[in-house]
């Protein structure tokens, strides 16, 4: 099979599945592993795809954002492992901010036995925290229907009334040069403000977000610590001198 034909098959498969392992490319094209890895490097250089640990994924538009339901269905066990570790570093008596992400949502069951105060802009966080009797403050603002996040000037004014020991947030992109990013500038501003009001800031993200960038900048890498899952060693090398990364093993 000629190289252009392989590249077309690789991109076709990615459009169908979004994230594809190297072995799947080998089975579809009949090429060797070394050939496929060479193809993936070339297509990444042409900005047609992004290589991830063990395979490749499509490059998304910088303003595309999945709904809560779509996000919740992705990498569930990785999110739970990350969330469990994040909850373990919360001390008794801490005041924390949880943003409206799906990974921060997974922290809630692990907060049940802790004496904490939680401030959030996530509507989907309300019921599970109320059920667990967690001391809870919801900021004001306008509702972003796609993610259930409270944003806007009202949210900022409300948020600025608080001070936090720790804040926990998601990000759509984690890039060694461009920092933490998200598609919505208003949501980025909420995250920025929460970080400024916190003694410690944490970005909770699975490893697929590394080397990604979105439309609106949240902060530079050094402004938050990262809690993630199985990240390749070559990725860690590029990021480790700019921030602290905790890798939570599956």
N, C-alpha and C positions, 0 to 999 in steps of 0.2 A: 504494500500500500504506500502511495506517495505521501510525503509530508503534509501537503495541503489537505489531502483527504482525511488524514488522521486528525489534523487540527479542526476540521469541520465536524468530525464525529465527537471529538472532545467537547467542543462548544455546544453541540446539539444535546449531548448528555447532561451538561451542566444546566442548560435552560430547562430541561425536564426535571432535574432533581436538586438543583442549587448547590448541593455539597456531594462530591463524588470521591471515593477512595481510589488510590492508584491501581489496586487490583481490579476494580471495575473497568477502568480505562484499558488495562491489559486485555481483559476478556473480550471487550467490544472491538478493539482494534487488532488484536493478535500480535501486537508489538511487545518487545521486551521491556522490562522495568526500567532499564537505563534509557531506552528510547523515549518512553513516556515521561520520565522525569526531565529529560532534555526538552521535550515538547512543552511541558508545563512551565519550565524556566523561560523559554522563548515567548510563550503566550503571555506570561506575567510581565515580561519586559515590554510587550506591545500593549499592556494594560487591558487585556481581554479577560483575565481571570486573576484570582489571588490564590497563591499556594498556601495551604494550611497543613497542619501535622497529619501526614498520611494521605494527602489528597489535594483537592482544589475546590474553590467555591467561586461563584459569580461575583463580580464587582457591582454593588448596588449604586443607584443614583444617590447623591449626597443628601437629597431631601426626602427620599422615600422612608417612611416609617411604618412598621407593622402595627396592627392593632394589638390590644392586650391579649385577645384570644389566640392570635397567631404567635405572639411572643411566648405565651404560656406553654405552647405545645412543643417548643424547641429546647433540647438539651436539659430536660427536666431534672435528671439525677445529678448532673453537674451543678445545676443551680442550687439544689438542695444541699449538696456537699459544701459548696461555697458559703451558703447561708448559715449552715450549722457552725462552721468555723467563725464566721463574722459575729454570730451571737455569742460565741464562747469568749470573745475578747471584751465584751461589755461587762463592766463592773457593777456591783450592787450600788444603787443610788444614782447611776448615771442618767443624765438627760440626753436623749439622742434624737436625731432627725432621720427619718426613713423617707426616701423619695418614692415616687410612684412607679418604680420598676417592678418587673416580675421576679427578679432575683431577691430584691429586698422583701417582697411579699413572702417568699419562702422562709425568711427569718422569723416570722411571727410565731409559729409553733414552738420555737426554741427560746422564746422570751417569757413563756408562761410562768416559770418559777422564779423569775428575776424581779427585783424591786427596781423598776425603771420607769421613767417618764418618757413618753414618745410623742413627738410632734411630726405630723406628716402632711403632705399635699396629695396623698393617694386615696381616692375614694374607695378603691377596691380593698384597701387595708382596713377599713372601718369595722365591718362586721366580725371578721375573725379576731380582731383585737378586743372588741367589746365583749365577745363571747368568752375571752380568756381573762377579762377583768383587768386589763392593762390600763394604767393611767394614761389618758390619751388627749391630745390637743390637735384639732384640725384647723389648718390655716384657711383663710378666706380666698376669694378670687373667682375667676371664671373657670368653667369646666371645659377641659379639652376632651371631646367625646371619644376620640380614637384611643386614648390611653387612660382616661379617667383621672388625669392629673389636674390639679388646681394651679392656674398660672395667671399672669397679668399683674397690673399694678396693685390690685387689692391683695393678691397673694404675697407680693413683696412687702407691702406695708405691714401685713399681719406677721410674716416671718421675722421681720426685723425686731419684733418685740421679745424675741427669745435668744438665749445663749445655750450652746450645746457642748457636752463633753466629746461627743463623737457624732459624725454624720456618715450615713451609708447610702450610696447612690449607684445607679447604673450609668452606662455610657454606650453609645452605638459604635464609637471608634476609639481605639487606643493606639496612638501613633508616636514613635520615638522622636519625631521632629515636631509634629503639629499638636501633640497633647491629647486631651480628652475632648471628644466632640459628640454632638447630638443633632438631629435634623431640625429641631424647633428652637429659634433664638429665645423665645419667651421661657421655654423650659430650661434652656441653658442658663438663663439669668437666675432662675430659682436655685439651680444647683450651685452656681457661683456664690450666691448670697449665703446659702447654707454652709458652704465651706468656710467663708469668711467669719461666720459666727461660731465655728466649731474649733475646739482645741486640736482635734484629730479628724482627718477626712479619709474615707475609704471608698474606692471604686470597686464594685463587685461585678465581675464579668467573666464569662467563659472565654476560652482561648481563641474562639473564632473572631473576636473583636480586635485582636492585635493586627497592626498595619492597616486598619481601616480608618477612614476619615469621613465625617459627616459635615453638614453645612455650617453649624454654629459651634464655636469653641466654648468649652466649659472652663478649662484651666490647663496650665502646663503640667507635665508629668510629675515634677517634684512637689506639686501642691497637694497630692494625695497619694496614699499607699494603695496598692492593687492586691485584691484577693481573687485568685483565679484557679483554674484546674490544670490539667496536664499540659504544660507549655514546653515545647522543644528547647533544648539547651542553647541552640544558636539564637533563638528568640530572646531568651533570658539575658544573654550576653549583651545584646543591643539595648536592653532596657534597664539592666541592673545598675548601671552607673548614674541613672537619672531619677530613680525612685526605688522604694522598697517593694518587693513582690513576694507575696506568700502563695505558694503553690499547694493547693489542697489535693491530695491524691485520692483517686476513686476507691 
